Amino acid sequence: MKNLKNSKPGTLTFEGSYTATLFSKEIAASLEGVLRKNYFGPLNTHSVGFVQASVDGRGWTNTMWTRDAGVFLRELIHWGYFGHACMTAECLIDYVEKNEEGFNCFPEHFIRGEKGSGSELDGTGAIIISFVLLCERLASDNSTRQKICDFLFQPSSPLQFILKTLKEQPFVPGSGEFGGGCGIDGLYYNVVQNGLCRTALLAGSRLAIICGEATLAKNYKSAAEQLEKNMLVHFVDDNNSWIWCLDIPTLKPDETIIKHYINDGFGGINGVAGMQSDVLGMKPEPADWMGFDISQNTFQQLFSFPLRKEQFEKYGIWTQFNQPPYHLMVSPSYGHGYALMCMLLFDEPEMTGRALDFLALATYQPTTGYVVNRETPYWFYERYFSPDLPNPETWGESCGALNLVCVAEPLKVSRLVAGIDDTDINNMVLIPRLPPGWTGYKATQWPICTSDGVVYVDIYWNQSGDAIQIKLKTYDNKVIPKLTLYYGNKKDRKSKTIVQVSSLDMKL
């Protein structure tokens, strides 16, 4: 699948309201924009597969942030851009070098044309997860698949670096955005980074089993289980919510760091829940999901902050911080995006509807006075503001339109709304979570990972009142071994399982 012609990208469109239609256009246009402007394809003389964080000379143009690259790679895979995904995976492997401790571990970001290394386990975790997702979908003799497996299972693998770290410390330390916080110096134990490393270990264990690496699979799973135990002991506060970060020597929160304006109320902490779905699926089960109730409490604690609750009820905006100067802004990634993931996974349709309305409308028409330079009003951008913000014209764009992570996470949100879940290769799941007024969606040529390889399907889901119609048809007469449909609300959810599906037209 090195050739782009071998990719069969899927499409996803929602129906039933102005916002549903608008959001569909924004998803499609932003993905197209990134592939055209951020992505360095095979016609480039070097750095093929490199995906830059920003475009048009704005901040971080010509850099590839490993967290951003990891989550965008995830979306390339789920939407069926396997050719692009293979090139990005190989680019990441070619760019990374051994760090001071002798492991191929990723830095915070790469500069295009320059190799590097580091100990940025947040970005590394996101990349590992996407590498596993890609390998599960590639043929066993695919050269990129073999390259990834060699990379992940070698002695200098980033998974081995995580294992080594956890043998010496209870958690993996980090700096910056998912250490002590953006712009805060020093190393800290961060709850999001450690949650992501746990999920990456579970993904690595899953791939190791497929590749016949039973010992590695056992080691990765054991490390994930111990990390989970440690997190549930040390990262939970008196209100049964997640603690953003811990001081390394004491394993206690430093209140000056926790209450720093860049951390106080920071929506990024919702990523503990949101990122688990990349490996554990779209139907959270408290028995399987680490700290399910803790993540719910964290979400509610954030929402109960008076200004955030007021702003959400007025405009549908999930403000990303508690304190000035960023108390009336949000990004569609770590702030609004993660909050939307939680609303969807926790089955909060009314909140989901309000938040999607804000995202779609504010993407198309930013807050009056705030200038976003872009080719089309359908592109997502980095900084969204409340209409109550004074003097929005004084704020700069920062990374601006097509900031990579600010496109990747809304793409994931759209998949959560549709509820197309192929996490379990033995059981495809459909669990749509349409907000009020959205009547359905169409997914065309959507790639489903099954035990028999990738199966492409067209899906049509429509609901009117209590009536639901589902149509599904595979390409090339391929068969989905097992399909489970979930429908209804969380208090009265029903399910229906069908085996050997190639065509389906039924009412629920």
Secondary structure, DSSP 8 states (H G I E B T S, - for coil): --SGGG----EEEEESSHHHHHHHHHHHHHHHHIIIIIB--TTSSS-TT-B-SB-TT-TTBTEEEHHHHHHHHHHHHHHT-HHHHHHHHHHHHHHB-B-TTS-B---SEEETT--B----HHHHHHHHHHHHHHHHHS-TT-HHHHHHHHHHHSTT-HHHHHHHHHHHSSS-EE-GGGTT-TT--S-EEEHHHHHHHHHHHHHHHHHHHHTT-HHHHHHHHHHHHHHHHHHHHHSB-TTS-B-SEE-TTTSS--HHHHTSTTTTT-GGGGHHHHHHHHHH-SS--TTTSTTHHHHHHHHHHHHTSHHHHHHHHHH----S-SSTTSTTEE-TTTTHHHHHHHHHHTT-HHHHHHHHHHHHHHHHS-STT-----S-TTS--S-EE-TT-S-GGGS--TT-TT-HHHHHHHHHHHHHHHTEE-SSTT-EEE-----TT--EEEEEEEEEEETTEEEEEEEEEEEETTEEEEEEEEGGG--EEEEEEEES-TTS-EEEEEEEESEEEEE-
